[in-house]
Amino acid sequence: GGGSTGGVDSVAGGLAGPGTPGRPGRPVFLLTMASFRPIGIWHPTRLDGKPAWVRPEPGPFPDHYATRRVLKLERNRPNRVCFFGESAAAGYLLAPEVTPAQVLEMRLGPEWEVVDLARTNERIGSLLETLEASLQLEPDILVVFTGNNWNLLETPQWSPLFPRPAARQRFAETVQARGLAGPVEEARSVVSERAARLFRAITATRIRTVVVIPEVNLADWTTRDPIPWLPEGVPAVNRWHALLARAEGALAQGRPARAREGARALLALDGGVSPTGFDLLSQAALRLGRVEEATLAARAGADSAHAPLLAQLAAPRARPFDQELLVKGSRRAGCEVVDLRETFAGRFGSCVGRGAFYDYCHLTPEGVDAAMTAVALRVGGESTSEPLRVPRAIEARAALGAAIHGAHRGAGGDIIRYWLERALEGSPETLTRLHDLVEARISASPAVFTAGQFRDAPLSPQEGWRWPHLDAEILHAASGLRDIRVLPDSPGQSRIELWNPLERFLPDVLEHRDDHGRSVVRAPWPRTDLALLAFGPCTVELVLRGRGRVGLFGWGHRLGTATLEGTWTRWAVALDVEPGLHRLTLRWPLPRPGQSPGLAEALQDLGEGFEHPIHPVFGEIHDMRVG
């Protein structure tokens, strides 16, 4: 990938003492072309006889990196900042037109250059490699904006759902020895050790470093995850789900005080082992005007979304554990800190939401500007007052992306509708894009074969263009907006699928290289919502397995029931429906004592290397179709 070294003999590079003439007090790399190495996706070469690093041209489906083609060793500004981080630092949804690195450079002024080395899906190990390689650019300051990915991406091997027999056996042994807290403690220990390694490397550079402590969406984003098997077994699980149903019903009916009581009862029962009770408490407290209580509950919810105990795919968000790890590591390493918890509280309020965030952690233009202004003040001692101007077309595209991406991570209808409405404000192009999205979702062809793919500015993967599912939550929200239809002019193929494809166990959602996947949908909740796209009266055919009576509901009433006896059962329900998108709900029977495996049975299977969730499975769907 690199260019010619020009015949230069290899000379070992390394830290060259306290400085060089003209740039005292700062270490540099003394390198020849033969000793240059890649910096992330940028490979070393020569341009006009001078060292540089060049990346491939971004393709039609962008990669995870900044789009800047060339990084040069030679400077055109006196001061250089190297900027590192994950998708929030990379400007996900706004990039490449607007990124935090660009805004920071603008805020610092013409004497500063900011080299954007942030990338989406960054992990500690790859960030560390990029940081060390970036020393070839001789930066004056390092800015590290990380922590959102640490919970989910650093320790997948500590989940019982990880597809490795040895990992399952280790999980079972740890739980048997130390309870459910054991794998959580082990996972946190791994993150702590890797963070310590990162800070040791920062210390070794002897370069001034500013660490940005991330904040997360506390007001608009929740993590709902089912309860694992509790020691009390079936009675405790059934009581937990009954409490949750009553509390959610109270919140939907406008009775937040009753919902708050229910959330506290949930937490008393599960001891905070699931984030659900905390998130429900936060929502209820917000509606009661108890902002500080809502903030504390939301943070507790983020902190209790323990990756080893999650049943479903969650969104990456920095936990209080990660935030404090960054603060303590920075203090020990002598780094300066910009804490976005404090910055955003002063700008947006303590329970920050959609003013700063598009979703769970990705920043709006206002969020980017607030964050980078604080960094600029820390780095340069002052910040330019030039207003951040984001073209309306870019804001609209990012808002549409926020609606789609949020739906793909389990966001509810209110926030999706909000971003769809923001996307359509004064942007005719967005209406065209939304029509393209609707057409792609209801088409029998892949999205890349529909008309929207061939426009001058098609939707991109970060906006969920190639999502293979109906996107029922998006279609439902869009159907109430202006000039949006969710059916084509002529009849087509009716479809039925999960309303939210993420409401499955984690290994059933993700694809692993050496795992062929599962042919059934396992229900982690007592209800499973289905999306029916129908073109008139039809028959829904389901193949189910479970124990007890399962009901199919829609339009506020029961459509039918079937009795399941532990074997696969084919069930057909005739429906007289109007053309359009409809939500149907399967209500599964609750587990029965003596008939449902509990934690002990799960640990026994895991101990033998077999996959077995530590959460109840309420039922299974092998097939669903519309006739």
KAFENUR-V454911 format. One line per field, one symbol per residue. phi: phi as a letter, one per 40 degrees, with the letter a starting at -180 (. if undefined). burial: b if it has 9 or more other C-alpha atoms within 8 Angstrom, else e. A space follows every 10 residues. Layout:
phi->???
burial->???
This chain:
phi->.ccccggccc bcbacbgcib dgbcgbcbcc bbdcbcbcbg ccbcabbfgb cabbbccdcc bdccbccdcb bbccbbbcbb bbbbibcccc gdgccccbbd cccccccchc cbbbccbcac gcbccccccc cccccccfcc abbbbahccc ccccbccccc cccbdccccc cccccccbgc cdcccccccc cccccccccc ccdccfbdbb bcccbbcbcb bbbcbcccdc dcgddccccc cccccccccc cccgbccccc cccccccccc ggcbcccccc ccccccccgc cccccccccc ccccccdcbc cbcbccaccd dccccccccc cccgccbbcc ccdccccbhc ccaccbbcac acccdccccc cccccccccb gaacccccbb ddcccccccc cccccdccbg cccccccdcc cccccgbdcc cccccccccc cccccddcbc cccbccbccb dccgdcdccc fdcccccccc ccfbbbbccb dbccbaaccb cccbcdcccc bbdbbcgbcb ccccbcbbcb bbbbbidabc bbbbaibhcb bbbafgacci babbbgbcbc bbbcbcbcdi cbbbbcbccc cbdgbbcbcc ccccccccgc caccbcbcab bcaaabb
burial->eeeebeeeee eebeebeebb eeeeebbbbe bbbbbbebbb ebbbbbeeee bbbbbeeeee eeeebbeebb bbbeeebebb bbbbbbbbbb bbbbbeebbb bbbbbbbbbe ebbbbbbbbb ebbbeebbbb bebbbbebbb bbbbbbbbbb bbebbbebbb bbbebebbbb bbbbbeeeee ebbbebbeeb bbebbbebbb bbbeeebebb bbbbbbbbbb bbbebbbbbb eebbebbbeb bebbebbbbb beeebbbbbb bbbbbbbeeb ebebbbbbbb bbbbbbeeeb bebbbbbbbb bbbbbbbbbb bbbeebbbbb ebbebbbebb bebebbbbbb bebbbeebeb bbbbbbbbbb bbbbbbbbbb bbbbbbbbee eebeeeeeee eeebbbbbbb bbbbbbbbbe beeebbbbbb bbbbeebeeb bebebbbbbb bbbeebbeeb ebbeeeebbb bbbbbeeeeb bbbbbbbbbe eeebebebee eeebbbbbbb bbbbbbbbbe beeeeeeeee bbbbebbbbb bbbbbebbbb bbbbbbbbbb bbbbeeebbe beebeeebee bebeeeeebb bebbbbbbbe beeeeebbbe ebbbbbbebb bbbbbbbbbb bbbbbbe
